[in-house]
Amino acid sequence: MRMDKFPATRRMLINLLALLALLPASLVAEMLTHRVVSGDTLYNISKRYGVSIEDIKALNNLRDNTISLNQVLKIKEVDRYAAIVAQPEPQSGFAAGAKLEADANIPMFTASIDAEGNWLNIRRLPANALHAEDAAGNRYYAGVFSQKTEFGQITLQARTAPSGLTDTWLACQDSAGKWLWAKNLAFVKDEGEPQLALAVGSSGSVCVAGAFSGKTELNRQEYLASGGGDIWLAGFDKGGEPLWQKRASCSGTASRPALALGSDGLLCLAGDFSGSLTLGSLGIASGGETDIFAAGLDSAGNWLWAEKTNGAKSENLLKLSLAKDGAFIIAGSSTGNLVLGGANIGSKPDGSGNVIFISRLSADATWNWGSRLQQLSTDCFRKCFDTDAAGNTWFADNYYGNPIPNPIYDGALSVNSSLSLVDSQGRKLWTRSLEGTDVSIDWISSGRQKDLFVAGTFSGSLSLDSQKLSAGGHKAQFYARFDADGKCLWARKWLGTDLLFLDNDLAGNLYLVAKYRPYIDSGGEPFFLDRYEGKLFVARLDEAGNWCWAARTEASQPQHLIGADIDFKGNLRVTGSCPGEMSFGAQQP
C-alpha cells in the first residue's frame, strides 16, 4: 500500500477548492484589460478579443469611439483560475504585397495603384526633382544639381554656375525603372526654390523651361539675359534629342515659369514679368508693377499668341493647369484692380485681404472669364477648382465668418465656405453655401456626370441638404457628392486620419488618400502624435459612396504625401517622401 507523503497538504488543497466553489462568481472572475497602443481602434480591439464595440464602450463609459494612447480599457471578465490561454496576437489587418528599400539619400518615392487596388510601378524619385509620365509609363525628371550625379550607368557632372544660379538636368526612366538617358540642361535661378518647369505629352514629347539671369548655355547655344531675368524654353523627343528651343526676353524680369501641354500639342508657357516681354515676333508690356503672362506654342516650338493680365499693382502666378476641354486655367494673386481682356473682375481685394483669383484662357488666347476667390491663404496644394470636358468650372470660396466664434479655438473666427459652378463663358449656373460651423472646402474634383466630389473640414455641425453630420466636439473632415444642380447626394464623416487628397477617374471611381495619425483626445482639438506617423491610406469608392477596397503603406519612418493625380492609364499615382523601408499592401477589414 502506498503511503501519502503529504496528507496535510492534500487535505488543505481539497478544502481550498471547496471554499472557492462557494465564493461569488464576481470574486473568482477578474477583468481583462488592454492598454491602447499606436494604431488601435475600438474595431480592431473588439475583433482581437472577440467582444463587441458596444460592450467595450459600456464597460469604460465611452460616449463615442474615441480612445487615447496608453489608455487602459476594460475588455471583459475572465476566470482567474481557468487554464492559461495564450492572448491573441495583435492583428493589424495589413497584408504587405511589395517593399521599397530604405534610402536616406533618395527619400522621395512614387507608386501607382489601379482600380482593383493593386500597387504598381513603385520606385524612388530623384531628390527635389520635377517628374511626369507619358502614356507608355516612361518617367521624365528635371532637377537641379551642383556636383556629379549618377542615373544608373549614366553620370552627369554639374557645371560651375555663377552666383544665384544652379545647373539643371533632364533624365528618363522606362516603365520598369531603368534609366534610358540623362543630360545637362541650362542654368536657372535658385532663389530658395529652383525656377524650373516640366511638361510631358502622352506620346513622350518633353518640354522644359527655366528662368535665368546673366548668361547661360542650352544645347551649346548661349543666351544673355536682357534685363533682370529671361526664360529659356526647349522641346525634346522621348529619346532626349532636342527638337527646338526658344527664349522669352524681358526688359525687366521674367520669372516663375509654368508649363501646360495639351493633347493636341499646344503648349502654354506662363509666368510673371515686369517691363516688356519679347516672344519671337510677339511683344507685350506689363501695365502695373508685375503682370502674369501666358503664351502659346505649337508642337514645333513656334510662338502662336501671347496674353497678359492687366492690373494696377502686382499679379503673381500661383498655378497653371490644363482644363479638360483644352483651355487653360490660371490662378494667381492680385493686389489691386484687375482687368482680363476688357473685363474688370474686381476693383480691389476684399476687406479680409483676399487677393486670389482664377481665370480661364481659351486655346486661341481669349480670356473667357475671371473671378476673385476668397481663400484663407495662397497655398495651392489644396485644390479649390476643377473643370469638366464641357468647359464648366467649379470653384470653392473659404472665408472667415463674423461674429460666429470658432467652437474649438478660443478667440478665433469660424470659417464659412461656398461652392460655385460657371460655364465656359463665365456665366454663373449656381452658388450654394455649406451650412455648418467652421466649414472649409479643401479639395474638389469634377465627376463624369456634371457632378462634383468635395472634401473638407468642419468643427461643429454640417448640414448638406438632408445629410446631417456632427464633429462630436472635435475637428473632423467630410467628403460628399453633389449633382449638376448643386444638391448633395450623400455625405460622410472622416475621423482618425488626415484626408489629404480626393480625385476621381473617367470610370467614376472616387479615390481618397489620407495620412494615418494616432491621436490623443485632449477634450478639444486632438493632439497628434508625430512619433507614430508613418502610414498612408488609400481607398476607392464608387459613385454612390460605397467602399470598394482600401490599401495602405507601412514604414519605419514618417511618410509625407507630396501629391497625387490620375495618370494617363487611369491609375492613381501617389508621390511622397520617406527615407525608411516601405511596405505597400492591402488593408483587410
N, C-alpha and C positions, 0 to 999 in steps of 0.2 A: 504494500500500500504506500502511495506517495504521500509525503507529508507537505502540507502547505507551509512554505518557509516564511510567508508574510501574512499570517491570518488577520492581524490587526489592520494592516494597510488595506487589505481586500475589503474588510467589513466597512472601513471608512469610505472607500470609493462607492460601495453599494449604497451606503446611507446618503452620500453627497448627491448621487444621481437621483435617488428617491426624493430628496429635498428639492432639487432643481425641477423635477416634474411637477411639484406643487406651486412653483413660482409663477406669477402672472406672465403672460407672453410678452408684455411690454418690457419686463425686466430681463428677459432672455434675449430679445432682439436688440440689435444696435443699428445706428443709422449709417448707411454708406454715404460717403461724401466724395465730391470731386472738386479739385482746385482748377479754376479756369486758366488755360494756357493760350498762347497765341494761336489764332485760327479756330478756336472753339465757337460754336453756335449752339443754341438750345436744340436745334435739329440734330446736329452731329452727336451731342451728348446723349440725347434721348435714344438714338439708334445704337449707340455704343453700349448702353446699359439695359436696353430693352424696356424702357418706360416711355410714357407719353410726355409731350411738352407741357400739357396742362397739369400733369402730376407734379413736374418739377416746379412750375410756377406757383402751384398751390402750397407746396412744402416750403418754398422760400419767399412767399408773399411778394412775388414779382407782378408788377402791373402790366408789363409788356415783355418783349423778348430781349430786352437789353441786359447784357451781362458785362462784368468788368474783369480785366486781367487780374489773376490771383484771388478772385472772389471764390470762397468755399461754398459750394452748393450742396444742399441735401438732395440725395437721389432717391433712396428707398431704404426700408428697413430690411435687415438680413439677420439670420440666426447666427449669433456669435459662436455657437457651439457646433455649427454644421461643419461638414468636411471642408477643408480649404479648397476653394475653387479659384483657378487662375483668372485674374482680372483681364477682361478683353483688351487687346492692344488697340491703341487709337487708330481710327480709320480716317484717313484724310480724304478719301474719295477721289484721289488723283491718280490717274494711270498715265505714266510717262511713256511717250512714244518716240521722242528724239531728244538729243542733247546737243548743246553748243559748248565747246570748251571755254574755260576762263581765259581771258587775255586782258591784262591790266593796261597794255599799250593801245589796244583797239577796243574800247568799251562799247562802241555803237553796234547795234545789231538790227537786222530786219528779218521778218518772217511773214509768209502769206498763209492764209487759211481759206479753204474752199467752202462751198455751200454745204458740204457734208461734215464739216468740222475737222478735216484733215490738214495738219500743218505741212507746208511746202516751202521749199527754197529758203531754208534757214541759213543765215550766214552773218559774218561780221562785216561791218562797213568801215571804210577808212575814216579816221577821226576827223570830225568837223568838215565833212565833205557834203556837197550837194549831190543828190542822186535822182535818177529817173530810169524808167524801164520802157522798152518797146514791146510790141505785141508778141514777139518771139521769146520774151523772157530775158533778153540781154540787158545787163545793167550798165549804166553810164554814170561816171562820177567826175566831179570837178572840185578842186580844192586848192588850198594854199600850202606852201612848204618853204623851209629855209635851209634844208640840208638834204643829204642823199636819202631817197625813199625807194623801197622795193615793192613791185607789184608782181608777185610770183617770181618768174625768171627775168623780169624786166626791171632795170634800175634807172631811175631818173636822178639827175643832180640839179639841185636848185641853183639858180644864178644869183649873183650878188646884186641885191636891189638897193636903189637909193633910199634915203630916209623917208619913212612914211609909206613906202611901197613894199610889196612882197610878191614873190614869184608864184605862179599857178600851174596846175597840171590838169590833164584830161585823160581818163582811162576807161576801159570797158572790160566787163566780165561776161562770159556766156551764162546760160541758164543753170549750168552745173557749178558755177563759181570759179571757172578757170579764167585767168587773166589773158585777154586776147591782145591788147595793145595799151600803151600809155605814152603820153607825150607832154612836153612843156608847152605852155600857152604864152601868156604875157604878164607883165606886172599889173597889179591892181592896188588901189588904196586899201590900207588896213587901219581903219580908224575905230578900233575896238571890235568891229565886225567887217570881214572882207567884203568888198563891194563887187560881188561876183554873182552871175545868174546863169541858169542852165535850163534848157527845154529840149525834150526829145519827142519825136513823132512816132506814130505806131510802126512805121516801116524802118525806123532806125536813123532817121535824119537827126543830126545833133546841132544845136545852136548854143553858143556861149557868148556872154557879154561881160565886160568889166569896166569899171571906172578907174581912170588913172590921171596922174599929173606928171608934168615933166616929160621924160622920154621913155618909150617902151618899144619892144620889138615883138611882132607876131608873125609867125611863119616867114621869118627872115625879112620882113618889111618893117621899117622903123616908122614910128609915129611920134610927133612932138605936139603936146597939148597946146591949144591956142591960148587958153586963159588959166583959170584955177583948176580946171579938170575937164577932160573929154571922156568919151565912152568908145571902146572898141567892141566890135561885134563880128563873129565868124560862124560859118556853117561848115559842117563836116559830114561825110557819109558814115555808114555804120562801121566801116573799116578804119575810121580815123583819118581818112585822106581829106585835105582841105578842098572845099568847093568854092567858097567866096569869103571875103572879109570886107568890112566897112568901118567907118569912123563917124561918130556924131561929134562934130566940132563946136565948141561953145566959147563965146567971148567972155562969159562969166565962169560959172561952174556947173557941170552936169554930173549928177551922182545918183546913187541908189537905183541901179538898173534892175529891171524885172522883165521876164520874157513869158509869153504865152504862145503856143503853137497849135494852130487848128488842124483838123483832119484834112483840109484842102491844101495845106502847105502855107497858108497865110500866117506870117509871124508878126507878133506885136512886140515892140520894144517900148518900155515906159520907164520913166524916172523923174527926178527933179531937175530943174535948171533955172538959171538966172542969166540975164543978158539975152543975146541972140544965139540960136541953135541952128547949125547948118547940117542938113542931111542930104548929101549929094547936091542936086539942084533945088531942093526944097529948103525953105527957111522960115522960122517962127521966132518971135521975140516975147519975152516974159512981160506981163503987164504990171505985176506987183513986185514984191521982194523976191519970191520964188514961186514958180508955177510948176504944174505937172504936165509932162508931155507924153504923147503916145504916137508912135509911128508904125506904119505897116510896110512889110517887105514881102515879095513873092518868094517862091522856092529857090529862085536863082540869086536871091540877095539884092534885088532891085528895089529901091525906095518907091513906094506907091503913094503914100499920103502921110501927112503929119498934122496933128491937132494938139491943143493945149487947153488947160483951164485958164480962166481969166479972173483972178481975184485981186482985191485991193491990197491985201497984205501977203501972207505966205500960205502956200499949199504944199503939202508933202505927201508923197505916195506911201500908202500903207500896204496895199495888196492889189495885185493884178491877177485876174482869173478869167478863164475861158468859159463863157456861157454855153449851155448845152445846145443852143441854136447857132453857134458860131460867132456871136458878138463877144465883146469884152466888157467885163465888169471891173470898174476902177474904184477902189476905196481909198480915201485919203483924209487928211485933216486940213481944215481951212480956218484961219484966224480972223478973217474979215469977210467983206461982201464977196460972194462967189457967183461967177457967171460961167455957164457952159453953153457954147454956141451963142445964141441970142437970148437964152433963158436965164433969168436971175433966180437962183434956187434958195437964196437966203441972204437977208441983209447983214446978219451977223450971227455969231453963235448965241445960244440961248442964255438965260440968266444963270444957269448952272455951269456954264463954261464948256458945254458940249461942242466939240469942233469937228466931229467926224461926219463924212458924207459918203454916199455911194452913188455911182453913175453908170450909165450904160452907153457904150460907144459901139456903133454898128460896124460890121466888117468893111463898109465903104466910107468910114470916117465921119459918120453923122452922130452927134450927141442926141440920143433918143430921150433921155431924161436924167434928172439928178435929184437927190433928196438928202436932206440932212438927217442924221441918225442921232438918237440920244443913247449914249453908251457911257459906262462908268469909267472907262479908260480906253486908250488907243491900242490895247492888246488884241491883235487879230489872230491869236492862236485859236481862240474860240470862234466858231463860225456863225455869224449873225445874219447871213443872207445866203440864198441859193436860187437857182434858176431851173426851168424845165425846157423841153425841146420846142415848146411853142413860144418861147421868149418871155414867159411870165417870170417875175422875180418876187420872192418872199423876203421880207427882212424883219428884224426884231428891234424894238426900242427898249432899253433899260434905263431907268431914271429914278432919282431919289424922290420919294414922296414926302409931303409935309402937310400936316404935322403928325402923321401917324408914327409912333415910336417903333423902333426895332424891338421885337419880343425877346431877343437874346442879348444884344449888346446895349448896355445902358447908355443913354445919351445919343445913340446913333439913330439915323433916319432909316425907314424901311425903303425897299426898292420896289418900284412898280414896273410892269412890263406890258408890251402890246405887240401884236403881230399885224403885218400889213401885206397885201398882195397887190402888185401893179402889173399891167400888161406890158408888152414890148415898147409901147409908146409912152409909158409912164402914167396911164390912167389908173387911178386907184380903184380896185374892184371891191375891196373891203378892208376894214381895220377892226380889230377886236382887242379888248384888254383881257389880261389874265387876272381874274378876281381872286384875291387872296392876300396873305400877309407876307411881306418881304419876298416877293417872287421875282426871280430873274431868269431870263432865257439865255442859255449858254451855247446850244447847238441847234441848228435846224437843217433838215435835209428833205428836198422835194421828192415825192414819190412818182410812180408811173401813171397814176390816175388823177393828176392835178391835185393830189393830196399832199400833206406835209407831216413829217415827223419832227417832234420837238423834244428837247431835253433841257432841264434847268434845275433851279434850286428854290426852295421855299423854307420858311422858318416857322410858320404858324399853320394856317389853313390854306387850301387851294380848291377853288370851285371852277370846274371846266364844264359848263352846261350841267348835265346830270351826274357828272363824275365829281365826287367829293373826296378830298384827301386831307389827312391831318398829319403834321410832322411829329406830334406827340411830345412837344416841348423841346425838340431838337432841331438842328438844321438838317433837312432832308433834301433829297433830289427826286425828280419825277421825269417820266418820259410819256409822251402822248402822241396820238394821231388825230389830225384834223382833215376834214373833207374839203372839197373845192370851194365851199361857201364859208369856210372857217368854223364849222361846227365840230366840236370834239367828239370823236367816235369812241375812243377809250383812253384811259389814263392809268398809270401805275406809279406806285411809290417805290423808291430805290433807297435801301439802307445798307450800312455795313461796309460799303466801298465808295470810292470816289468815281463817279461816272464821268469819263473824260472825253468820250467820242461817240458819235451817233451818225450812221450813214446807211443808205440802202442801195441795193444793186438794181439792175434792169428787170430782174425777175420778181422784184417786190420784197426780197428778203431784207430784214432790218438787222443791222449789226450794232451791238453795244460793246464798247471797250472800257474797262474800269480798272482802277488800281485798288487792290485789297488793302485795307487799313484797319487792323485791330484797334479798338479804341476803348478808353475808359469813359464812362458816363459820369461827368462831374456835376450833373444837375442842370446843365445848360448846354453850352457848346461842347461837344465831345472833345476829349483830349487825345490826340492821335499819338501813337507810339512809333516813332521813327525806327526804333531798334528792330522791329519785326516786319518792316515793309519789305516786300520782295516778290510780290505776285501780281501778274497782270491777268485779268479775267476777260474772256471774250464770249459773247453769247449771240446766237442767231434766233430771231423771232420771225413769225410770219406776219402778214399784214394785219391780222386780227389781234396781234399781240400775244399769241401763244408761243411758248418757249419750244424751240426745236432741239437745241443742244447747247452745251456750254463747254468751253475749253479754258485751260489755264496754263500759266508758266510758273515754274518754281525756280528759285535761285538762292544761293548762299549770301548774296549781297543785294542791296536795294536796286530795284529797277525803276527807270523813269521813262514814261511814254513821251516821245517827241512828236509823233504824228501818226496818222492812219488815213488810208484812202482806198478806193476801189481801183484795181489795176485794169489793164486792157483786157485781161481774161475774165474779169468779173469777180476775182478773188479779193478778199480783204487783205490789205498789206499793212502791217504794223511796224513802226520804226521806233526804236528806243535806245536806252543806254544802260548797260550793266557789265561791269568788269568780271564778274564771277561766272562760274559754270551755271548754265541754264538748262532746264528740262521743259519740254513742250509736250503737252498731252491733253487728254480729255478729263473733264470734271464729271465724275459719276454722281448721280443723285444719292 
